[in-house]
């Protein structure tokens, strides 16, 4: 059960990382809790 949650979190971070890298935004903003909503 916990492994599924960890895999889901890693998948979400990886997808946000690619979303932020395409328009040239700072990739670290993908893992900042509220900053990523402001940047996007």
N, C-alpha and C positions, 0 to 999 in steps of 0.2 A: 504493500500500500504506500509506504513512504517513498519507495523507489519510483513509483509512478509520478508522485508529486514532484520529486526532484528532476526527473526527466522532463516533465511538463515545464517546469521553471526554466531549465536550461534551453529547451526549445523556444520558449517565448523570448528569452534574452537574445538568443542567436537570431531570431527573426527580426526583432527590433533593431539589433546591431546592423543588419543589412539594410533595413528601411532607412536608418539614419545615415548610412554611408553613401547611399545613392545620390541624395541631393547635396552632398558635401557638408552635412551637419557634423558636429562633434559626435563621434561614436559612443563616447562614455556617457553621453546624455541618455542613452537607451536604458542604462541601469540606475539612473537617478530618479527616485520615486515621483516627484511632482515636476521636476524640471523638464522631463521629456514631454509632458503634455503641453508645456508652455512653448517649447522649441518647435514642436510639430504643428 
